[in-house]
Amino acid sequence: MEQIKTHWQTLPMESSVSQADFLHQLIEEAEAIVIGIGAGMSAATGFTYVGKRFTEAFPDFIAKYRFFDMLQASLFDFEDEQEYWAFQSRFSLLNFFDQPIGQAYVDLRHMMTDKNYHIITTNADNAFYAADFDMDKVFRIQGEYGLWQCSNHCHQQTYQDESLIRQMAREQSDMKIPADLIPQCPKCGAGMEVNKRNEEKGMVEDGHFHEQKARYEQFLKENQAEKILFLEIGVGHTTPQFIKHPFHQMTQANPKALFVTMNQKDYFIPHAIRPQAVRINEDIANVLHSVAQNE
């Protein structure tokens, strides 16, 4: 623990200041900041997949399939493409094209003003665009709800047609869109699907995806020996291979690194990095807002 304290002057302050002030001081002290954003961040700013936001948008789908949450429903194997797009068109409008600005994201952007940072997120919603982030600093590793891909993954290209999504939502009835609105792959003729990573099939990764990936990896390479803050916000254990485990591994590889997790749930932290790890368990939105006001 003594070795880590010599690297982070703020660390001994953890028990004597508020969590917001503590995080603010760590951000100021860090030479580089890598931010991992999970679903808990969007939930903290009101973009939840459960409750009223879900039940008001999908009462018919809930009645038919007894879905418990919107994310579970979005991954469901619907009975045909007309039903799939009836659901996905509403889902895309709610979580991408018509998604409002989230205050927690705006606060995070203010916090990162003039900072040396990069973001990786498993969220596929529109929150970073809406909050006016520099999207060259955001790696969307799990896809985007506003993009489409060939369901056969026959080629590595994504597509977008907001007007058709709005037409699907407007003209659907009995949980089905008109058959002539089903989008088809221009290469092989298969149906299209939302650009979201699937456990079995993976995801179409086009040129834009690889540009994002390259920028993120270059940032990590350039800052690997710095006093680096790995700030994990609202990341659970659904897909730990994308943010949580790499953050743990990179922290262990750099004695000057610090891993900070913001989550009200207590997830396992490897013993090897516990001297380099801090948990912030207060409300994410409140902590970020308090920090942003100090900037």
C-alpha positions in Angstrom: 0.0 0.0 0.0 2.9 2.4 0.7 4.2 2.1 -2.8 0.8 3.1 -4.2 0.4 6.0 -1.9 3.7 7.5 -3.2 2.2 7.4 -6.7 -1.2 8.8 -5.8 -1.1 11.7 -3.3 -4.9 11.7 -3.2 -5.3 8.1 -2.1 -4.8 8.6 1.6 -7.6 11.2 1.5 -10.3 8.5 0.7 -11.8 8.3 4.1 -11.6 12.0 5.0 -13.4 13.7 2.1 -16.7 13.1 0.1 -16.6 10.6 -2.7 -17.2 13.4 -5.2 -14.3 15.4 -3.9 -12.1 12.3 -3.8 -12.9 11.5 -7.4 -12.3 15.1 -8.4 -8.8 15.0 -6.9 -8.0 11.7 -8.5 -9.0 13.1 -11.9 -6.9 16.2 -11.4 -3.9 14.1 -10.4 -4.1 11.5 -13.2 -1.9 11.9 -16.2 -4.3 9.9 -18.3 -7.9 8.7 -17.8 -9.5 5.6 -19.4 -13.3 5.6 -18.8 -15.3 2.4 -19.1 -19.1 3.0 -19.4 -21.7 0.4 -18.8 -25.5 0.2 -18.6 -25.5 1.6 -15.0 -24.4 5.0 -16.4 -27.4 5.3 -18.6 -29.7 4.0 -15.9 -28.3 6.6 -13.5 -29.3 9.3 -15.9 -32.8 7.9 -16.4 -32.4 5.7 -19.5 -33.5 2.5 -17.8 -34.5 -0.8 -19.4 -37.2 -1.5 -16.8 -40.1 0.2 -15.2 -42.4 2.9 -16.7 -40.0 3.6 -19.6 -40.4 0.0 -20.7 -44.0 -0.7 -19.8 -45.3 2.4 -21.6 -43.5 1.7 -24.9 -44.1 -2.1 -25.1 -47.3 -3.1 -23.3 -48.3 -5.4 -26.2 -45.0 -7.3 -26.3 -44.9 -7.6 -22.5 -48.5 -9.0 -22.5 -47.6 -11.6 -25.2 -44.1 -12.6 -24.1 -44.0 -11.6 -20.4 -40.7 -9.8 -20.8 -39.1 -8.4 -17.6 -36.9 -5.8 -19.2 -36.3 -4.0 -22.5 -32.8 -5.4 -23.0 -33.9 -9.0 -22.5 -36.7 -8.3 -25.0 -34.4 -6.8 -27.6 -32.4 -10.0 -27.8 -35.5 -12.2 -28.1 -36.0 -14.5 -31.1 -39.2 -13.1 -32.4 -41.6 -15.2 -34.5 -40.8 -13.4 -37.8 -39.1 -10.3 -39.2 -42.2 -8.3 -39.2 -42.5 -8.7 -35.4 -38.8 -8.3 -34.9 -38.8 -4.9 -36.6 -42.0 -3.8 -34.9 -40.1 -4.1 -31.6 -36.8 -2.9 -32.9 -38.2 0.2 -34.6 -39.8 1.3 -31.3 -36.7 0.4 -29.4 -34.4 2.3 -31.8 -36.4 5.4 -31.5 -36.6 5.2 -27.7 -32.9 4.4 -27.2 -31.2 6.1 -30.1 -33.0 8.5 -32.5 -35.3 10.2 -30.0 -33.1 9.6 -26.9 -32.9 12.9 -24.9 -29.7 14.4 -23.5 -28.6 12.7 -20.2 -27.4 15.0 -17.5 -24.8 12.5 -16.2 -23.2 12.3 -19.6 -23.1 16.1 -19.9 -21.5 16.2 -16.4 -18.9 13.7 -17.5 -18.1 15.7 -20.6 -17.6 18.8 -18.5 -15.3 16.8 -16.1 -13.1 15.8 -19.0 -12.6 19.3 -20.4 -8.9 19.7 -21.2 -8.1 16.2 -19.8 -6.1 13.4 -21.5 -8.9 10.8 -21.7 -10.5 8.1 -23.8 -13.8 6.2 -23.4 -14.8 2.6 -24.1 -18.5 1.7 -23.7 -20.6 -1.4 -24.0 -23.7 0.8 -24.3 -25.2 1.0 -27.8 -27.5 4.0 -27.2 -27.2 7.6 -28.3 -26.1 9.1 -25.0 -22.6 10.2 -26.1 -23.9 11.8 -29.3 -26.7 13.6 -27.5 -24.3 15.0 -24.9 -22.0 16.3 -27.6 -18.9 14.3 -26.8 -15.9 14.3 -29.2 -16.8 10.9 -30.7 -13.2 10.4 -31.7 -12.6 9.7 -28.0 -15.4 7.1 -27.7 -15.0 3.4 -28.7 -18.5 1.7 -29.0 -17.4 -1.9 -28.7 -20.9 -3.4 -28.7 -22.4 -1.7 -31.7 -25.1 1.0 -32.1 -28.9 0.7 -31.9 -29.1 3.2 -34.9 -27.2 1.0 -37.3 -28.1 -2.2 -39.2 -26.1 -5.2 -40.4 -26.7 -8.2 -42.5 -28.2 -10.9 -40.4 -25.9 -13.4 -42.1 -22.9 -11.1 -41.5 -22.0 -11.7 -45.2 -20.0 -8.4 -45.4 -18.5 -6.0 -42.9 -20.6 -2.9 -43.5 -23.3 -1.2 -41.5 -26.3 0.9 -42.7 -28.7 3.5 -41.3 -32.1 4.5 -42.4 -33.9 6.7 -39.7 -36.8 7.5 -42.0 -37.6 3.8 -42.5 -37.4 3.2 -38.8 -39.9 5.9 -38.2 -42.2 4.5 -40.9 -42.0 1.1 -39.3 -43.0 2.5 -35.9 -45.8 4.6 -37.5 -47.4 1.9 -39.8 -47.1 -1.2 -37.6 -50.2 -2.9 -36.2 -50.8 -6.1 -34.1 -47.0 -6.1 -33.3 -46.0 -6.4 -37.0 -44.7 -4.0 -39.6 -45.9 -4.3 -43.2 -43.9 -6.9 -45.0 -42.7 -4.5 -47.7 -40.9 -2.5 -45.0 -38.6 -5.3 -44.0 -35.0 -4.2 -44.8 -32.9 -6.6 -46.7 -29.1 -7.0 -47.2 -28.1 -5.4 -50.5 -25.4 -8.1 -51.0 -27.1 -11.4 -50.2 -30.7 -10.5 -49.7 -31.0 -11.8 -46.2 -32.9 -9.7 -43.6 -31.1 -7.0 -41.8 -30.8 -6.7 -38.0 -29.7 -4.2 -35.5 -25.9 -3.7 -35.2 -25.5 -5.3 -31.8 -23.0 -7.9 -30.7 -24.5 -11.4 -30.3 -23.0 -14.0 -28.1 -23.2 -16.7 -30.8 -22.6 -14.7 -34.0 -20.5 -11.7 -32.8 -21.1 -8.5 -34.7 -20.4 -6.9 -38.0 -17.4 -4.7 -37.5 -17.0 -2.1 -40.3 -14.4 0.4 -41.1 -15.8 2.9 -38.7 -15.6 0.3 -35.9 -12.0 -0.4 -36.6 -11.1 3.3 -36.6 -12.6 3.6 -33.1 -10.8 0.5 -32.0 -7.5 1.7 -33.4 -7.8 5.1 -31.7 -8.6 3.5 -28.3 -5.7 1.0 -28.6 -3.3 3.9 -29.6 -4.3 5.9 -26.5 -3.6 2.9 -24.3 -0.2 2.3 -25.9 0.8 6.0 -25.6 -0.2 6.2 -22.0 0.6 2.7 -20.7 3.5 3.9 -18.4 1.7 7.0 -17.1 -0.1 7.6 -13.9 -3.3 6.3 -15.4 -6.8 6.3 -13.9 -9.0 3.4 -15.0 -12.5 4.8 -14.2 -15.3 2.2 -14.5 -18.8 3.7 -14.3 -21.9 1.5 -14.1 -20.2 -1.6 -15.5 -21.8 -4.9 -14.4 -20.7 -8.5 -15.1 -22.7 -9.3 -18.2 -19.8 -8.8 -20.6 -16.7 -8.4 -18.3 -14.3 -9.3 -21.1 -14.7 -5.8 -22.7 -14.1 -3.4 -19.8 -13.9 -4.9 -16.3 -11.3 -7.6 -16.9 -9.0 -5.5 -19.2 -9.1 -2.7 -16.7 -8.0 -5.1 -13.9 -5.2 -6.5 -16.1 -3.9 -3.1 -17.2 -4.0 -1.9 -13.6 -1.9 -4.9 -12.5 0.6 -4.3 -15.3 1.2 -0.7 -14.2 2.2 0.0 -10.6 1.3 3.7 -11.2 -2.3 2.9 -12.3 -5.4 3.1 -10.2 -8.7 1.3 -10.8 -11.8 3.2 -9.6 -15.2 1.5 -9.9 -18.4 3.5 -9.6 -21.2 1.1 -8.8 -23.7 0.5 -6.0 -23.2 -3.2 -6.5 -20.1 -4.7 -5.1 -18.3 -6.8 -7.7 -15.2 -8.9 -7.2 -11.8 -7.2 -7.5 -8.8 -9.4 -7.9 -6.5 -9.6 -4.8 -3.5 -8.5 -6.8 -4.9 -5.0 -7.5 -6.8 -4.3 -4.3 -4.1 -1.9 -3.1 -4.7 -0.1 -6.4 -8.5 -0.2 -6.3 -11.2 2.1 -5.0 -14.9 1.7 -5.0 -17.3 4.6 -5.1 -20.8 3.4 -4.1 -22.8 6.5 -4.0 -25.3 7.5 -6.7 -23.5 7.8 -10.0 -25.5 10.8 -11.3 -25.1 12.7 -8.0 -21.3 12.1 -7.7 -20.7 13.1 -11.4 -22.8 16.2 -11.0 -20.9 17.3 -7.9 -17.6 16.8 -9.6 -18.7 18.7 -12.7 -19.7 21.7 -10.6 -16.1 21.8 -9.4 -14.6 22.1 -12.8 
